[in-house]
Amino acid sequence: MRRLNKWIRYPLYLVLALALLIGGFYIYVSVFAISKPPHPSNISSLSLVPEQIDVDCYTIGENWIRKSKSGLWEMYVAGEAFERGVINGKLSKNLVHEQEQAFSDQITKLVPSPFYRNFLKYLIAWFNRDLDKNITEEYKLEIYGVSKSASPEFNYIGSPYQRLMNYHAAHDIGHALQNFALVGCSSFATWDKKSEDKKLLIGRNFDFYVGDKFAENKLVLFMKPEKGIPFMMVTWGGMTGVVSGMNMKGLTITLNAAKSEVPLGSATPISILAREILQYAGTIDEALAIARKRKTFVSESFLIGSAADKKAVTIEITPDSLAVFDPHEDYIICTNHYQSNSLKKLQSNEEQMLQSASVYREERIKELIMAVQENTLKKP
């Protein structure tokens, strides 16, 4: 009988211990790992109301949004962090909702089970438990301002602020799923003899796939922040981080994912680091100084073009190191592998070059650049 009791007791102890572990995990995530919103000193912008000027055209003071003939949305926002976030959210409220809906639909498609989606929610919250510690107060306030216009329809995922914070790390989380081809961008720049007017000419293909709906309603955002350099970026509703952009000093930045190990915790999201560079750097050296200040949790290449330096380079980042690739030519190509002497021999980079289409895309872009004597925007 005692032996039988042991056979019963031990599995019960194991189940109880597992239940306590899972319960403790959920409690920890719910209480400690959820980012708490910042405290803006002035919330008067919350009372602002958009004024409709025309079909698909709204203003709030000097700020505005409209849909251009190209089919892209264009928006101008100015002010301090929380204020411009609030105005951004109010003007692009419908776009924010559509992006959340598209993102939610794609996640439902990829993870049909409600149980696993709920577990995934807590897993991401735990993964991003230190996210707010790695984002400056300025950008937390801006994201919080935008979140004030987020729809309560998606509160089952998390609070508006928590959701928008996590969305800014979505590009980074995509690195962990690179084998599913979520991330695979190409970019290049030409100057001097390879450009018709001798000036910088930069192009990029942005490839971050989260469904066709998510790719609609792109937004060209012009921003005049209270601090830093006015800039523009190509983005979508609710996104304050940068994937492609240019500032008033002629500095450009585009993102190209590199091969990463599966990250175990969050640091500074790549798009937030790119935003800081775009807002506060006017030269390659200034961009490099900002990049060195931040720790990221995935690997990335930034193609940095600089009118002041009259050339472009790539800043190559891993969670543990940073390098610069300068081709010492009048053109540069950046796909999804490292080219600097210190990083190109990494095992993960060599695997990326062998197993992905990154090298093929690099060679194809070079072939096209070499096919013309001078690169130009003019149609042939």
HELIX and SHEET records of a PDB file:
HELIX    1   1 ARG A    2  VAL A   31  1                                  30    
HELIX    2   2 SER A   44  SER A   47  5                                   4    
HELIX    3   3 ALA A   81  LEU A   91  1                                  11    
HELIX    4   4 LYS A   93  LEU A  110  1                                  18    
HELIX    5   5 PRO A  114  PHE A  127  1                                  14    
HELIX    6   6 LEU A  131  ASN A  134  5                                   4    
HELIX    7   7 GLU A  137  SER A  147  1                                  11    
HELIX    8   8 PRO A  152  PHE A  154  5                                   3    
HELIX    9   9 PRO A  160  TYR A  167  1                                   8    
HELIX   10  10 ALA A  170  ALA A  176  1                                   7    
HELIX   11  11 GLN A  178  PHE A  180  5                                   3    
HELIX   12  12 ASP A  192  LYS A  194  5                                   3    
HELIX   13  13 LYS A  213  ALA A  215  5                                   3    
HELIX   14  14 ILE A  270  TYR A  280  1                                  11    
HELIX   15  15 ILE A  284  LYS A  293  1                                  10    
HELIX   16  16 GLN A  347  GLN A  355  1                                   9    
HELIX   17  17 SER A  358  MET A  370  1                                  13    
SHEET    1   A11 GLU A  51  ASP A  54  0                                        
SHEET    2   A11 CYS A  57  ILE A  60 -1                                        
SHEET    3   A11 ASN A  63  LYS A  67 -1                                        
SHEET    4   A11 TRP A  73  GLY A  79 -1                                        
SHEET    5   A11 LEU A 219  PRO A 225  1                                        
SHEET    6   A11 PHE A 231  THR A 235 -1                                        
SHEET    7   A11 SER A 244  ASN A 247 -1                                        
SHEET    8   A11 LEU A 251  ALA A 257 -1                                        
SHEET    9   A11 GLU A 300  SER A 306 -1                                        
SHEET   10   A11 LYS A 311  ILE A 317 -1                                        
SHEET   11   A11 LEU A 322  PHE A 325 -1                                        
SHEET    1   B 3 LEU A 201  ASN A 205  0                                        
SHEET    2   B 3 SER A 186  THR A 190 -1                                        
SHEET    3   B 3 TYR A 331  CYS A 334 -1                                        
END                                                                             
